Amino acid sequence: MLAGLRTARGIVRSLRIYYGNRDRHAAMDRLYARFIAPGELAFDVGAHVGDRIAAFRRLGARVVAIEPQPALATTLRCLYGRDRAVTIETAAVGRRAGTVTLKLNVDNPTLSTASDDFIAATRGQRGWDGETWSRCVSVPMTTLDALIARHGMPAFAKIDVEGYEAEVLAGLGRALPAQSFEFSTIQRAVAVAAIKRCADLGLVRFNAALGESQTLVFAGWRNPDEIAYWLAELPFEANSGDIYAVCA
């Protein structure tokens, strides 16, 4: 009972944060319009409460949203279940199909994760005090390749899975036209591994956005070594953001 109330409170908090700023919505639309055209397909891996779904739909894209947390998947169905251009899958995404244990942060569901290393990396770090992962749930896991086989090749995929990004990309066997993945300064090595995987697949131009700015850092695109160096030199206080990768 108490856990359910805490989960509901955490979801309401996320809805207020991610849907309450019109300027942020406009910035998202400008950013994603670089990668998505009307009628194209976009994947939202780690959809959370679906603010990216909303942005992709405003751009006229079809969306496959993948969210493993049962309460959040229910929230997404309430918000987008009647939209025939949105498909919602309740699953994690990783290097192989099967099941995985998801660690739930019931007070801050955006931080729920399948990565034990992510949780370990938060310990003792500034800004992470009070974050707890108090529940575990076994969820189905699929792969990007399996999602592509079911739904088609996306023009763009956004990946935000709290330290599991490299595992998601390990389940992709061919380059997407464009994609993004979250990075955190507490786990730079995960982002470096994701950069390398993108480069191995043939995505050779990179850029980044800090935090929730939705603004690219570089006027021109960078190669894999340059973006990895930028990430290594980034101050710890930058905390997190997204790296964007596109084919040549």
Helices and strands as residue ranges (DSSP letters): H 2-19, H 22-32, E 41-45, H 51-58, E 62-66, H 70-80, E 86-89, E 92-93, E 98-104, G 109-111, H 116-122, E 135-142, H 144-151, E 156-159, H 165-170, E 178-184, H 188-201, E 203-210, H 224-233, G 236-238, E 240-247
